[in-house]
Amino acid sequence: MQRPPPEDFLLKETKPHLGGGKVSGDKLTSTYDLVEQMLYLYVRVVKAKDLPPKDVTGSCDPYAEVKLGNYKGTTRHFEKKTNPEWNQVFAFSKDRLQASVLEVTVKDKDVVKDDFIGRVWFDLNEVPKRVPPDSPLAPQWYRLEDRKGDKVKGELMLAVWMGTQADEAFPEAWHSDAATVSGTDALANIRSKVYLSPKLWYLRVNVIEAQDLQPTDKGRYPEVFVKAILGNQALRTRISQSRNINPLWNEDLMFVAAEPFEEPLILSVEDRVAPNKEEVLGRCAIPLQFMDRRLDHKPVNTRWFNLEKHIVVEGEKKKEIKFASRIHMRVCLEGGYHVLDESTHYSSDLRPTAKLLWKSGIGVLEVGILSAHGLMPMKNKDGRGTTDAYCVAKYGQKWIRTRTIVDSFMPRWNEQYTWEVFDPCTVITIGVFDNCHLHGPEKAGGAKDSRIGKVRIRLSTLETDRVYTHSYPLLVLHPNGVKKMGEIQLAVRFTCSSLLNMMHMYSLPLLPKMHYIHPLTVSQLDSLRHQATQIVSMRLSRAEPPLRKEVVEYMLDVGSHMWSMRRSKANFFRIMGVLSGLIAAGKWFDQICNWKNPITTVLIHILFIILVMYPELILPTVFLYLFLIGIWHYRWRPRHPPNMDTRLSHADSAHPDELDEEFDTFPTSRPSDIVRMRYDRLRSIAGRIQTVVGDLATQGERLQSLLSWRDPRATALFVIFCLIAATILYVTPFQVVVLLAGIYVLRHPRFRQKLPSVPLNFFRRLPARTDCML
């Protein structure tokens, strides 16, 4: 039996103070009820008017400064404007308030020293409290005062209130937690955001034939193929066997396309005139937005496309072509498939592309991302370790990114998000990352956001309407072994809208029906999944703020298909774990046959005789037994969601060289002697697998040779035995035959021999095709 993981790597149940303590039984009743309430002082600086000129030129370059204790936030400044409009919000965490007075100052930006224009101040004890869904607080005009408290020219429009993170101003506000971050681009990089994956389609290009091709060399048989390019994807057909100017292919090429369709499908018909030389016979560009969209397996209409030597770019005048080669194709966007951009083992969405085929939702998933603690320092700043952590969660097409908590090993996010659920057998992935772009992309250079760890939660393992509050260990595999990077505290609730619909989902196919009616090959699915992840990561990295490529690839497990000795061992022991029940049953049956426990053996004899005499009891007995086992195991059902298991993954016992191989690039970047050693190790493992596969093939061939007359004496004996057995079984009642066979199998050890049985001896003497192998 496998030892449990270390205590530090286990899931821990927590009891956070959710929703401000408004708890009713197991259900929570307030808005934002899956997070701890955080109070903030909000200051909305709207605009100013009638500001006095300060420069020699008689102009004013105003900006506002909001100061509370040691925290100070500033608005952008306007050049030569006495009536500026800022409309910026500042949020100060109540936990870190260091003063009882809020000061808002208007200044004139200058080269040497900024000039003071006027200020407004507030006593924090007088600030009103606002709780959504109350309407936003209306801003008011305040007359500016000088340093002595006397009124001066100019007015400032402000709104000041005390609120929580549920306030609609919260996501876009400047936060005192990130006071060290400055600049518009940098601030955008630390704010929370919701992203949507692009809508992905499979594009099927059925290349049928071409007509009237015009090769340069008329005296040879052309070797023609079609090359298709869509963005970074390039595929080609096989060389046509017809070897003439009207070649036939009837071959399918599959691509992944994303809306909005930015690039056309480029097709070129090429003739291989030499081993490494191709001649283009014609090209055409097909815009995807005008292509047919297929929802089922019915074929779409075919079309002829003219082939030209050069594709006309938009804006150029197209020359009139009197004679053109043509290509016959069927091009369609497949709406009946689900475009796989995640591993099928932990997909978060299984719906087809076409919205018309979507079924209604079965419930809602709510996740409260509370906090993390014990995070490791991820980078150095001013000679000390620091971490700027943010979370990313992905379920279905919706990605969320929390705000970045600057310079904290115990960040508190307390942000809540909701997803609609269409299938319970799906997985939500939550990852934690270190933000390396706090000061804008220019200063970050080529730095990538570092991974701190991730958590997967399968919805089907959750009870409905129950709030799960747990602290999940953040485990990351490094070249020197598995490492705990900290813990993340989550609150999760899965609410089901219709129990009947959810139960019905278990009877439906996992993927849309087109995957079963017109299945794609395994190699096609692997290639298409790679293309889909590339498209998703490219599109999300172009958002503002970007969800970077390294983050998307880590969330989608892009490298999970690569060879890993550790993962192979883990999968082998998983198979052994599955088979352990059968092995245990086999050992128990062997003990029954050898009368290790005479009382149990006698009881099994009695049960066997009853079932033979009353065969109609066999199936009811089996199902009743399974029912009782299920009821018995209910007492020990899992109370917590499953989590990353280091023992199951063999992450804690992996050899350093195996981990180094797992983290190696593809193609390899290691020295030749290390690659040679790994190759020899792989050959030895493959040799054992080869032996096992060969033994399985031998047993199968022996079965085939029973009736093949390959060994004429053995086949003659088997055929005569079959005739005698058929005669005896015809005249003997079936129950008698089963009874005699069972008693023979369960006979006492004194009636057994240590030598193999006659049927086994006969089977082992049958010929196989191993002697024909080179």
Disulfide bonds with the S-S distance in Angstrom:
none
